[in-house]
Amino acid sequence: MVISQSDGHTGGGTVESPVVVRQRLVLLKQHHDELDRFFQQLLTDVDAAYRNYKGATIIADVLAAVVMLTVDAYNIAVLHLTDVSRAAFAMQSLQFAYRPIKTILDEMGKTNPDLGVAQREMGGVANLLMSVSNVVGNALAPSYWAIVIANIRSGHWRTAFTRDPAREIIVIRNGIARQRVEALEAMERQINQMETSLGLPLTFYVCRAVPR
């Protein structure tokens, strides 16, 4: 539930005590920082993996998985998951689903990647992504993902990317960087709304919300 900036009520009209709001504020800040670290790690891993890109056929699957996971990360923020248990579970699911993807990215970042290892890890990724989507829920993806997401969801993972994969890597990397900023800013607005309702000084996030 989002705390109203004007009256401090939840969306359902129930007044929350300042103690409860303060507890949720602390946890929301923690989730914000976790999401920031997640996006930063993802960008680092993508950069490392594709610096040595050599045309592996698995590239489209990995890119599709990365896009779907970052959309779920984005949705954690834009769906206002400030409910303590739901937000924590969503973050845990996100991080769990990323483990095999990270294994693939780490492998592909090697000078001589073992594509067999990458293919084996890729086998279970789709189910994990579906599980995360069920936990997080669905929201409108940023417009720059629209065509890619439509193709992925229709089952055309390998045709989701219409340009040369080496160029798509750059597009995806830039899209993730934008998504990080938008997701963090959505969460930062919630944090500032809560701080306003409590009469606290607003946390200043502008410098941290700039993609590195």
N, CA and C of each residue as an Amber inpcrd file, in Angstrom:
protein
   636
   0.8390000  -1.1990000   0.0000000   0.0000000   0.0000000   0.0000000
   0.8740000   1.2500000   0.0000000   0.4750000   2.2480000  -0.7200000
   1.2070000   3.4980000  -0.7720000   0.6650000   4.4330000   0.2830000
   1.5260000   5.0650000   1.0270000   1.0850000   6.0560000   1.9960000
   0.7680000   7.3540000   1.2640000  -0.4290000   7.8720000   1.4750000
  -0.8310000   9.1070000   0.8110000   0.0070000  10.2560000   1.3200000
   0.5120000  11.0640000   0.3950000   1.3520000  12.1850000   0.7900000
   0.5450000  13.2500000   1.5160000  -0.7600000  13.3050000   1.2550000
  -1.5500000  14.3830000   1.8200000  -2.1090000  14.0780000   3.2000000
  -2.5420000  12.8090000   3.4300000  -3.2180000  12.5600000   4.6990000
  -2.6320000  11.4060000   5.5080000  -1.6030000  10.6910000   4.9740000
  -0.9840000   9.6350000   5.7520000  -1.8270000   8.4070000   5.9110000
  -2.8540000   8.2200000   5.0790000  -3.7060000   7.0500000   5.1330000
  -3.2300000   6.0250000   4.1170000  -3.5550000   4.7610000   4.3610000
  -3.2820000   3.7610000   3.3540000  -4.3640000   3.8110000   2.3090000
  -4.1520000   3.0960000   1.2110000  -5.1220000   3.0800000   0.1280000
  -6.4740000   2.5910000   0.5760000  -6.5340000   1.7410000   1.6370000
  -7.8130000   1.2220000   2.0900000  -8.5170000   2.1410000   3.0530000
  -7.9310000   3.2790000   3.3970000  -8.5860000   4.2360000   4.2660000
  -8.2950000   4.0180000   5.7410000  -7.4570000   3.0430000   6.1160000
  -7.1330000   2.7650000   7.5010000  -5.9290000   3.5900000   7.9130000
  -6.0610000   4.3010000   9.0650000  -4.9560000   5.1150000   9.5510000
  -3.9140000   4.2080000  10.1950000  -2.6710000   4.3450000   9.8020000
  -1.5940000   3.5690000  10.3910000  -0.8740000   4.4130000  11.4320000
  -0.4290000   3.7630000  12.4780000   0.2910000   4.4880000  13.5220000
   1.6620000   4.8940000  13.0010000   2.2130000   5.9930000  13.5170000
   3.5490000   6.4250000  13.0910000   4.6090000   5.3350000  13.2990000
   4.4450000   4.5220000  14.3290000   5.4070000   3.4560000  14.5930000
   5.4170000   2.4470000  13.4410000   4.2150000   2.0670000  12.9670000
   4.1070000   1.1160000  11.8710000   4.6790000   1.7090000  10.5880000
   4.3350000   2.9660000  10.3150000   4.8400000   3.6290000   9.1100000
   6.3620000   3.7180000   9.1550000   6.8990000   4.0320000  10.3270000
   8.3550000   4.1480000  10.4550000   9.0360000   2.7950000  10.2120000
   8.4280000   1.7240000  10.7220000   8.9850000   0.3900000  10.4940000
   8.9820000   0.0540000   9.0030000   7.8780000   0.3930000   8.3430000
   7.7870000   0.1100000   6.9130000   8.7660000   0.9660000   6.1260000
   8.9880000   2.1850000   6.5930000   9.9420000   3.0720000   5.9330000
  11.3510000   2.4860000   5.9870000  11.7380000   1.9920000   7.1460000
  13.0710000   1.3900000   7.2960000  13.2320000   0.2110000   6.3410000
  12.2060000  -0.6420000   6.2710000  12.2760000  -1.8100000   5.4050000
  12.2500000  -1.4250000   3.9320000  11.4900000  -0.3950000   3.5960000
  11.4410000   0.0410000   2.2040000  12.8030000   0.5710000   1.7580000
  13.4730000   1.2870000   2.6470000  14.8180000   1.7640000   2.3200000
  15.7670000   0.5910000   2.1040000  15.6070000  -0.4510000   2.9050000
  16.4390000  -1.6350000   2.7250000  16.1790000  -2.2830000   1.3700000
  14.8850000  -2.3930000   1.0030000  14.5290000  -2.9810000  -0.2870000
  15.0520000  -2.1230000  -1.4350000  15.0090000  -0.8140000  -1.2630000
  15.5480000   0.1070000  -2.2730000  17.0230000  -0.1790000  -2.5120000
  17.7630000  -0.3130000  -1.4280000  19.2000000  -0.5440000  -1.5530000
  19.4880000  -1.9240000  -2.1390000  18.6690000  -2.9250000  -1.7790000
  18.8250000  -4.2640000  -2.3440000  18.5820000  -4.2390000  -3.8510000
  17.5470000  -3.5100000  -4.2600000  17.2210000  -3.4180000  -5.6810000
  18.3340000  -2.6930000  -6.4270000  18.8730000  -1.6630000  -5.8180000
  19.9840000  -0.9330000  -6.4260000  21.1730000  -1.8590000  -6.6270000
  21.5150000  -2.6260000  -5.6050000  22.6510000  -3.5530000  -5.7170000
  22.3880000  -4.6200000  -6.7760000  21.1140000  -5.0750000  -6.8590000
  20.7630000  -6.0850000  -7.8530000  21.0130000  -5.5640000  -9.2650000
  20.5200000  -4.3630000  -9.5600000  20.7090000  -3.7890000 -10.8900000
  22.1880000  -3.5350000 -11.1800000  22.9100000  -3.0550000 -10.1710000
  24.3290000  -2.7900000 -10.3720000  25.0860000  -4.0770000 -10.6810000
  24.7560000  -5.1670000  -9.9430000  25.4090000  -6.4390000 -10.1830000
  25.0750000  -6.9590000 -11.5710000  23.8080000  -6.8200000 -11.9560000
  23.3700000  -7.2880000 -13.2670000  24.1190000  -6.5580000 -14.3830000
  24.2430000  -5.2560000 -14.2570000  24.9500000  -4.4760000 -15.2720000
  26.4190000  -4.8910000 -15.3440000  27.0280000  -5.1140000 -14.1970000
  28.4210000  -5.5530000 -14.1600000  28.5910000  -6.9000000 -14.8380000
  27.6700000  -7.8430000 -14.5230000  27.7620000  -9.1860000 -15.0890000
  27.5310000  -9.1850000 -16.6010000  26.5630000  -8.3860000 -17.0440000
  26.2850000  -8.3040000 -18.4830000  27.4970000  -7.7330000 -19.2180000
  28.0750000  -6.6860000 -18.6590000  29.2560000  -6.0820000 -19.2880000
  30.3910000  -7.0910000 -19.4020000  30.6200000  -7.8450000 -18.3130000
  31.7290000  -8.7980000 -18.3150000  31.4840000  -9.9430000 -19.2900000
  30.2410000 -10.4330000 -19.3260000  29.9180000 -11.5720000 -20.1750000
  30.0530000 -11.2420000 -21.6530000  29.5610000 -10.0870000 -22.0440000
  29.4910000  -9.7840000 -23.4620000  30.7030000  -9.0320000 -23.9910000
  31.6450000  -8.7530000 -23.0990000  32.9050000  -8.1800000 -23.5700000
  33.6330000  -9.1870000 -24.4560000  33.3890000 -10.4850000 -24.1900000
  34.0290000 -11.5470000 -24.9620000  33.0450000 -12.2450000 -25.8870000
  31.9320000 -11.5790000 -26.1960000  30.9160000 -12.2070000 -27.0320000
  31.4960000 -12.6830000 -28.3670000  31.2140000 -13.9460000 -28.6840000
  31.7630000 -14.5150000 -29.9240000  30.6750000 -15.1940000 -30.7570000
  29.4570000 -14.7030000 -30.6470000  28.3960000 -15.2240000 -31.4930000
  27.7530000 -16.5090000 -31.0260000  27.8120000 -16.8140000 -29.7280000
  27.1950000 -18.0350000 -29.2200000  25.6910000 -18.0240000 -29.4620000
  25.1420000 -19.1790000 -29.8520000  23.7190000 -19.2480000 -30.1740000
  22.8320000 -19.0540000 -28.9420000  23.3880000 -19.2290000 -27.7620000
  22.6040000 -19.0930000 -26.5320000  22.3080000 -17.6260000 -26.2080000
  22.9130000 -16.7280000 -26.9620000  22.8280000 -15.3110000 -26.6380000
  21.3940000 -14.7950000 -26.5420000  20.5180000 -15.1960000 -27.4540000
  19.1390000 -14.6950000 -27.4470000  18.3980000 -15.1580000 -26.2080000
  18.6130000 -16.4170000 -25.8140000  17.9550000 -16.9230000 -24.6150000
  18.3990000 -16.1710000 -23.3760000  19.6940000 -15.9130000 -23.2800000
  20.2060000 -15.2100000 -22.1100000  19.6710000 -13.7790000 -22.0610000
  19.6930000 -13.1120000 -23.1980000  19.1740000 -11.7430000 -23.2430000
  17.6920000 -11.7030000 -22.8760000  16.9270000 -12.6640000 -23.3890000
  15.4990000 -12.7080000 -23.0740000  15.2810000 -12.9080000 -21.5850000
  16.0540000 -13.8080000 -20.9750000  15.9250000 -14.0620000 -19.5400000
  16.2820000 -12.8220000 -18.7280000  17.3340000 -12.1370000 -19.1400000
  17.7540000 -10.9200000 -18.4450000  16.6550000  -9.8600000 -18.5180000
  16.0670000  -9.6890000 -19.7000000  15.0020000  -8.7040000 -19.8660000
  13.8180000  -9.0260000 -18.9580000  13.3760000 -10.2930000 -18.9550000
  12.2230000 -10.6730000 -18.1490000  12.4850000 -10.4560000 -16.6620000
  13.6990000 -10.7620000 -16.2230000  14.0170000 -10.5990000 -14.8070000
  14.0830000  -9.1320000 -14.4170000  14.6390000  -8.2900000 -15.2900000
  14.7130000  -6.8710000 -14.9580000  13.3390000  -6.2260000 -14.9770000
  12.4270000  -6.7300000 -15.7960000  11.0520000  -6.2260000 -15.7660000
  10.4140000  -6.5460000 -14.4150000  10.6620000  -7.7450000 -13.8990000
  10.1390000  -8.0910000 -12.5810000  10.7750000  -7.2350000 -11.4990000
  12.0660000  -6.9540000 -11.6140000  12.7290000  -6.0770000 -10.6590000
  12.0990000  -4.6860000 -10.7060000  11.8480000  -4.2180000 -11.9050000
  11.1890000  -2.9210000 -12.1030000   9.8010000  -2.9160000 -11.4610000
   9.0670000  -4.0260000 -11.6420000   7.7100000  -4.1030000 -11.1140000
   7.6600000  -4.0970000  -9.5950000   8.7070000  -4.6010000  -8.9420000
   8.7480000  -4.5590000  -7.4810000   8.6050000  -3.1170000  -7.0100000
   9.2180000  -2.2020000  -7.7460000   9.1450000  -0.7900000  -7.3740000
   7.8430000  -0.1370000  -7.8170000   7.4630000  -0.3250000  -9.0850000
   6.3080000   0.4150000  -9.5990000   4.9800000  -0.1200000  -9.0850000
   4.9600000  -1.3790000  -8.6070000   3.7290000  -1.9130000  -8.0300000
   3.5890000  -1.5540000  -6.5600000   4.5110000  -0.7520000  -6.0480000
   4.4510000  -0.2770000  -4.6640000   4.4010000  -1.4250000  -3.6680000
   5.3400000  -2.3680000  -3.7960000   5.3470000  -3.5120000  -2.8880000
   5.9580000  -3.1130000  -1.5460000   5.2580000  -2.2330000  -0.8200000
   5.7540000  -1.7980000   0.4810000   5.2540000  -2.6870000   1.5940000
   4.3660000  -3.6490000   1.2660000   3.9990000  -4.6470000   2.2640000
   5.2530000  -5.4440000   2.6070000   5.5640000  -5.5110000   3.8860000
   6.8490000  -6.0500000   4.3230000   7.0870000  -7.4720000   3.8140000
   6.1610000  -8.3670000   4.0690000   6.3740000  -9.7630000   3.7240000
   6.4000000  -9.9670000   2.2120000   5.5210000  -9.2730000   1.4760000
   5.4640000  -9.4580000   0.0300000   6.7120000  -8.9170000  -0.6520000
   7.1570000  -7.7580000  -0.2280000   8.3420000  -7.1680000  -0.8400000
   9.5770000  -8.0080000  -0.5540000   9.6990000  -8.4920000   0.6660000
  10.8550000  -9.3130000   1.0240000  10.8510000 -10.6070000   0.2140000
   9.6840000 -11.2280000   0.0790000   9.5720000 -12.4750000  -0.6820000
   9.8850000 -12.2280000  -2.1510000   9.4090000 -11.0990000  -2.6790000
   9.6620000 -10.7650000  -4.0790000  11.1550000 -10.5890000  -4.3240000
  11.8460000  -9.8970000  -3.4130000  13.2870000  -9.6990000  -3.5770000
  14.0420000 -11.0200000  -3.4980000  13.6250000 -11.8910000  -2.5720000
  14.2780000 -13.1940000  -2.4420000  14.0740000 -14.0250000  -3.7080000
  12.8690000 -13.9770000  -4.2560000  12.5710000 -14.7220000  -5.4850000
  13.3990000 -14.2040000  -6.6470000  13.5250000 -12.8940000  -6.7210000
  14.3070000 -12.2610000  -7.7800000  15.7570000 -12.7200000  -7.7180000
  16.3280000 -12.6740000  -6.5220000  17.7260000 -13.0510000  -6.3560000
  17.9400000 -14.5450000  -6.6090000  16.9620000 -15.3750000  -6.1970000
  17.0600000 -16.8110000  -6.4240000  17.0370000 -17.1270000  -7.9130000
  16.1370000 -16.4740000  -8.6460000  16.0200000 -16.7220000 -10.0810000
  17.2520000 -16.2400000 -10.8440000  17.9470000 -15.2690000 -10.2780000
  19.1080000 -14.7320000 -10.9740000  20.3280000 -15.6450000 -10.8760000
  20.3480000 -16.5410000  -9.8980000  21.5290000 -17.3810000  -9.6970000
  21.9530000 -18.1440000 -10.9490000  21.0460000 -18.8970000 -11.5990000
  21.4890000 -19.6120000 -12.8060000  21.8500000 -18.6740000 -13.9540000
  21.1530000 -17.5320000 -14.0300000  21.4800000 -16.5640000 -15.0780000
  22.8860000 -16.0090000 -14.8510000  23.2020000 -15.7300000 -13.5970000
  24.5460000 -15.2330000 -13.2670000  25.6020000 -16.2840000 -13.6040000
  25.2800000 -17.5550000 -13.3390000  26.2180000 -18.6290000 -13.6860000
  26.5160000 -18.6120000 -15.1820000  25.4640000 -18.4010000 -15.9830000
  25.6290000 -18.3440000 -17.4360000  26.4590000 -17.1360000 -17.8370000
  26.1270000 -15.9770000 -17.2630000  26.8630000 -14.7550000 -17.5940000
  28.3340000 -14.8940000 -17.1910000  28.5800000 -15.4900000 -16.0130000
  29.9640000 -15.6890000 -15.5650000  30.7120000 -16.6040000 -16.5300000
  30.0340000 -17.6700000 -16.9720000  30.6710000 -18.6150000 -17.8970000
  30.9910000 -17.9390000 -19.2290000  30.0390000 -17.1570000 -19.7150000
  30.2290000 -16.5090000 -21.0140000  31.2250000 -15.3600000 -20.9410000
  31.5320000 -14.9310000 -19.7130000  32.5190000 -13.8840000 -19.5460000
  33.9440000 -14.4030000 -19.5630000  34.0970000 -15.7410000 -19.5790000
  35.4260000 -16.3390000 -19.6110000  36.0210000 -16.2560000 -21.0190000
  37.3320000 -16.3400000 -21.0870000  38.0070000 -16.3050000 -22.3810000
  37.5730000 -17.4690000 -23.2620000  37.4460000 -18.6550000 -22.6500000
  36.9980000 -19.8380000 -23.3840000  35.7790000 -20.4380000 -22.6800000
  34.5930000 -19.8670000 -22.8980000  33.3970000 -20.3300000 -22.1870000
  33.0010000 -21.7520000 -22.5700000  32.4560000 -22.4740000 -21.6090000
  31.9260000 -23.8040000 -21.8500000  30.4300000 -23.6420000 -22.1260000
  30.0450000 -23.6490000 -23.3830000  28.6490000 -23.4090000 -23.7440000
  27.7440000 -24.5430000 -23.2770000  28.3240000 -25.7270000 -23.0590000
  27.5260000 -26.8290000 -22.5320000  27.0260000 -26.5150000 -21.1340000
  27.8870000 -25.9390000 -20.2980000  27.4910000 -25.5180000 -18.9500000
  26.3870000 -24.4790000 -19.0370000  26.5620000 -23.5070000 -19.9200000
  25.5690000 -22.4410000 -20.0850000  24.2240000 -23.0030000 -20.5190000
  24.2390000 -23.9410000 -21.4590000  22.9900000 -24.5290000 -21.9490000
  22.2760000 -25.3040000 -20.8510000  23.0340000 -26.0440000 -20.0340000
  22.4170000 -26.8100000 -18.9460000  21.7530000 -25.8840000 -17.9310000
  22.4310000 -24.8040000 -17.5760000  21.8540000 -23.8490000 -16.6280000
  20.6110000 -23.1760000 -17.2020000  20.6360000 -22.9480000 -18.5190000
  19.5250000 -22.2550000 -19.1700000  18.2450000 -23.0790000 -19.1150000
  18.3960000 -24.4000000 -18.9910000  17.2360000 -25.2810000 -19.0220000
  16.1900000 -24.9790000 -17.9740000  16.6180000 -24.5780000 -16.7730000
  15.6520000 -24.3350000 -15.7090000  15.2720000 -22.8840000 -15.5140000
  15.8590000 -22.0050000 -16.3070000  15.6410000 -20.5720000 -16.1020000
  14.1950000 -20.1600000 -16.3690000  13.5840000 -20.6840000 -17.4310000
  12.2270000 -20.2620000 -17.8000000  11.2370000 -20.4820000 -16.6610000
  11.3120000 -21.6180000 -15.9880000  10.4000000 -21.8940000 -14.8790000
  10.6350000 -20.9490000 -13.7080000  11.8910000 -20.6360000 -13.4490000
  12.1930000 -19.7020000 -12.3730000  11.6410000 -18.3190000 -12.6790000
  11.7810000 -17.8800000 -13.9400000  11.2580000 -16.5760000 -14.3310000
   9.7470000 -16.5240000 -14.1860000   9.0710000 -17.6180000 -14.5450000
   7.6210000 -17.6740000 -14.3970000   7.2260000 -17.5810000 -12.9360000
   7.9760000 -18.2480000 -12.0700000   7.6890000 -18.2140000 -10.6330000
   7.8360000 -16.8060000 -10.0750000   8.8720000 -16.1040000 -10.4960000
   9.0760000 -14.7340000 -10.0250000   7.9290000 -13.8440000 -10.4810000
   7.5210000 -13.9930000 -11.7430000   6.4190000 -13.1860000 -12.2700000
   5.1390000 -13.4190000 -11.4660000   4.9210000 -14.6590000 -11.0500000
   3.7320000 -14.9670000 -10.2490000   3.7970000 -14.3160000  -8.8720000
   5.0040000 -14.2260000  -8.3110000   5.1730000 -13.6040000  -7.0030000
   5.0190000 -12.0950000  -7.0980000   5.6710000 -11.5160000  -8.0710000
   5.7210000 -10.0540000  -8.1850000   4.4190000  -9.4930000  -8.7420000
   3.8340000 -10.1800000  -9.7120000   2.6600000  -9.6330000 -10.3790000
   3.0650000  -8.9920000 -11.6850000   2.0860000  -8.4460000 -12.3770000
   2.3610000  -7.8550000 -13.6820000   2.0250000  -6.3690000 -13.6970000
   2.8490000  -5.6280000 -14.3650000   2.5920000  -4.2050000 -14.5880000
   3.0450000  -3.9090000 -16.0010000   2.7410000  -2.7290000 -16.4780000
   3.1780000  -2.3640000 -17.8180000   4.6960000  -2.2270000 -17.8390000
   5.3130000  -2.9230000 -18.7560000   6.7600000  -2.7990000 -18.9050000
   7.0820000  -1.4580000 -19.5530000   8.2770000  -0.9200000 -19.2850000
   8.6780000   0.3160000 -19.9800000   8.5460000   0.1410000 -21.4810000
   8.1930000   1.1970000 -22.1710000   7.8870000   1.0970000 -23.5940000
   9.0550000   0.5800000 -24.4140000  10.2900000   0.8170000 -23.9790000
  11.4290000   0.3790000 -24.7750000  11.6050000  -1.1360000 -24.7470000
  10.8600000  -1.8390000 -23.8790000  10.9060000  -3.3030000 -23.8830000
   9.7020000  -3.9040000 -24.6040000   8.7310000  -3.0910000 -24.9930000
   7.4200000  -3.6010000 -25.4130000   7.5050000  -4.6940000 -26.4830000
   8.1920000  -4.4570000 -27.5790000   8.2540000  -5.4420000 -28.6720000
   8.9930000  -6.6920000 -28.2360000  10.1000000  -6.5090000 -27.5160000
  10.8690000  -7.6560000 -27.0440000  10.0250000  -8.5210000 -26.1150000
   9.3370000  -7.8910000 -25.1530000   8.5150000  -8.6350000 -24.1980000
   7.3970000  -9.3810000 -24.9200000   6.7600000  -8.7380000 -25.8820000
   5.6680000  -9.3910000 -26.6200000   6.1730000 -10.6430000 -27.3250000
   7.3500000 -10.5540000 -27.9430000   7.9140000 -11.7110000 -28.6350000
   8.3040000 -12.8240000 -27.6680000   8.8950000 -12.4380000 -26.5390000
   9.2990000 -13.4480000 -25.5620000   8.0780000 -14.1780000 -25.0190000
   7.0470000 -13.4390000 -24.6590000   5.8540000 -14.0480000 -24.0630000
   5.0950000 -14.9080000 -25.0560000   5.2680000 -14.6490000 -26.3360000
   4.6000000 -15.4690000 -27.3440000   5.4130000 -16.7240000 -27.6570000
   6.5610000 -16.8640000 -26.9960000   7.3800000 -18.0520000 -27.1700000
   8.4910000 -17.9140000 -28.1770000   8.6060000 -16.7550000 -28.8080000
   9.6300000 -16.5640000 -29.8350000  10.8860000 -15.9430000 -29.2290000
  11.5130000 -16.6520000 -28.2940000  12.6790000 -16.1190000 -27.6080000
  13.7970000 -15.7720000 -28.5800000  14.0480000 -16.6570000 -29.5280000
  15.1870000 -16.4300000 -30.4120000  14.9080000 -15.3800000 -31.4850000
  13.6510000 -15.0230000 -31.6640000  13.3300000 -13.9770000 -32.6410000
  12.9210000 -12.6780000 -31.9510000  13.1340000 -12.6300000 -30.6290000
  12.7530000 -11.4290000 -29.8840000  13.6730000 -10.2570000 -30.1970000
  14.8500000 -10.5700000 -30.7280000  15.8330000  -9.5360000 -30.9940000
  16.0350000  -9.4340000 -32.4960000  15.6910000  -8.2810000 -33.0450000
  15.6190000  -8.1430000 -34.4920000  16.9300000  -7.6630000 -35.1260000
  17.8130000  -7.1200000 -34.3280000  19.0800000  -6.6400000 -34.8690000
  20.1830000  -7.6550000 -34.5810000  21.3800000  -7.3140000 -34.9540000
  22.5250000  -8.1700000 -34.6670000  22.6890000  -8.3080000 -33.1580000
  22.8520000  -9.5410000 -32.6280000  22.9500000  -9.7370000 -31.1810000
  24.0200000  -8.8820000 -30.5120000  25.1390000  -8.6890000 -31.1880000
  26.2000000  -7.8800000 -30.6020000  25.7240000  -6.4520000 -30.3580000
  24.8640000  -5.9440000 -31.2390000  24.2910000  -4.6120000 -31.0390000
  23.1940000  -4.6580000 -29.9940000  22.4540000  -5.7720000 -29.9550000
  21.3860000  -5.9080000 -28.9680000  21.9370000  -5.8450000 -27.5590000
  23.1440000  -6.3570000 -27.3720000  23.7620000  -6.3170000 -26.0500000
  23.8230000  -4.8850000 -25.5380000  24.2070000  -3.9830000 -26.4140000
  24.3020000  -2.5690000 -26.0300000  22.9190000  -2.0170000 -25.7170000
  21.9430000  -2.3590000 -26.5550000  20.5700000  -1.8820000 -26.3410000
  20.0370000  -2.3790000 -25.0040000  20.2440000  -3.6720000 -24.7270000
  19.7650000  -4.2550000 -23.4810000  20.4620000  -3.6200000 -22.2860000
  21.7600000  -3.4400000 -22.3950000  22.5200000  -2.8430000 -21.2880000
  22.0050000  -1.4320000 -20.9780000  21.7780000  -0.6380000 -22.0120000
  21.2660000   0.7140000 -21.8070000  19.8450000   0.6970000 -21.2560000
  19.0530000  -0.2670000 -21.7300000  17.6930000  -0.3830000 -21.2170000
  17.6610000  -0.7400000 -19.7440000  18.5550000  -1.6400000 -19.3210000
  18.6360000  -2.0140000 -17.9150000  19.0530000  -0.8090000 -17.0750000
  19.9920000  -0.0260000 -17.5820000  20.4300000   1.1640000 -16.8510000
  19.2770000   2.1410000 -16.6560000  18.4730000   2.3200000 -17.7120000
  17.3070000   3.2090000 -17.5880000  16.2990000   2.6350000 -16.6030000
  16.1110000   1.3090000 -16.7000000  15.1360000   0.6510000 -15.8430000
  15.5450000   0.7760000 -14.3740000  16.8180000   0.6860000 -14.1170000
  17.3230000   0.8580000 -12.7560000  16.9330000   2.2350000 -12.2180000
  17.1700000   3.2580000 -13.0230000  16.8440000   4.6140000 -12.5870000
  15.3420000   4.7570000 -12.3230000  14.5190000   4.2710000 -13.2570000
  13.0630000   4.4140000 -13.1120000  12.5480000   3.6460000 -11.9030000
  13.0610000   2.4300000 -11.6940000  12.6200000   1.6130000 -10.5640000
  13.0000000   2.2640000  -9.2420000  14.2510000   2.7250000  -9.1440000
  14.6970000   3.3430000  -7.9010000  13.9370000   4.6340000  -7.6230000
  13.6840000   5.4130000  -8.6730000  12.9650000   6.6620000  -8.4670000
  11.5300000   6.4060000  -8.0100000  10.9010000   5.3440000  -8.5210000
   9.5470000   4.9960000  -8.0690000   9.5560000   4.6490000  -6.5870000
  10.5540000   3.9100000  -6.1610000  10.6660000   3.5400000  -4.7620000
  11.0320000   4.7470000  -3.9020000  11.8580000   5.6150000  -4.4530000
  12.2680000   6.8190000  -3.7190000  11.0910000   7.7540000  -3.4770000
  10.1580000   7.8050000  -4.4330000   8.9520000   8.6220000  -4.2240000
   8.1380000   8.0860000  -3.0540000   8.0440000   6.7460000  -2.9560000
   7.3250000   6.1460000  -1.8350000   8.0140000   6.4740000  -0.5090000
   9.3320000   6.3890000  -0.5160000  10.1000000   6.6960000   0.6950000
   9.8540000   8.1300000   1.1250000   9.9100000   9.0540000   0.1850000
   9.7030000  10.4690000   0.5140000   8.2840000  10.7510000   0.9810000
   7.2950000  10.0250000   0.4160000   5.9190000  10.1900000   0.8720000
   5.7730000   9.7620000   2.3330000   6.3980000   8.6500000   2.6690000
   6.3470000   8.1900000   4.0570000   7.0490000   9.1750000   4.9800000
   8.1990000   9.6680000   4.5520000   8.9370000  10.6340000   5.3670000
   8.1190000  11.8980000   5.5780000   7.4090000  12.3390000   4.5380000
   6.5490000  13.5150000   4.6640000   5.4440000  13.2720000   5.6810000
   4.8100000  12.0820000   5.6170000   3.7160000  11.7700000   6.5430000
   4.1890000  11.7070000   7.9900000   5.4920000  11.4030000   8.1880000
   6.0580000  11.3250000   9.5410000   6.6960000  12.6380000   9.9780000
   6.7420000  13.6070000   9.0700000   7.3770000  14.8770000   9.3910000
   8.8920000  14.7810000   9.4550000   9.4660000  13.8070000   8.7210000
  10.9120000  13.6130000   8.7090000  11.5510000  14.3530000   7.5330000
  12.8270000  14.6780000   7.6380000  13.5250000  15.2630000   6.4850000
  13.5300000  14.2540000   5.3340000  13.4140000  14.7410000   4.1160000
  13.3880000  13.8570000   2.9660000  14.7880000  13.3590000   2.6290000
  14.8990000  12.0640000   2.3600000  16.1690000  11.4850000   1.9310000
  16.4430000  11.9150000   0.5030000  17.6430000  12.4080000   0.2570000
  18.0070000  12.9070000  -1.0690000  18.6990000  11.8060000  -1.8440000
  18.0980000  11.3890000  -2.9790000  18.6020000  10.2480000  -3.7190000
  19.1230000  10.5690000  -5.1200000  19.0450000  11.8040000  -5.5640000
  19.2840000  12.1240000  -6.9610000  20.6120000  11.5640000  -7.4800000
  21.6860000  11.7660000  -6.7310000  23.0010000  11.3120000  -7.2080000
  23.0600000   9.8010000  -7.3310000  22.3790000   9.0810000  -6.4610000
  22.4370000   7.6310000  -6.4860000  21.5890000   7.0400000  -7.6100000
  20.6540000   7.8220000  -8.1220000  19.7580000   7.3070000  -9.1660000
  20.2790000   7.5790000 -10.5670000  21.5460000   7.9170000 -10.6640000
  22.1500000   8.1470000 -11.9780000  22.9060000   6.8880000 -12.3630000
  22.6250000   6.3100000 -13.5620000  23.3190000   5.0780000 -13.9540000
  24.8110000   5.2890000 -14.0210000  25.5640000   4.3070000 -13.4790000
  27.0160000   4.4140000 -13.4960000  27.5580000   3.8940000 -14.8130000
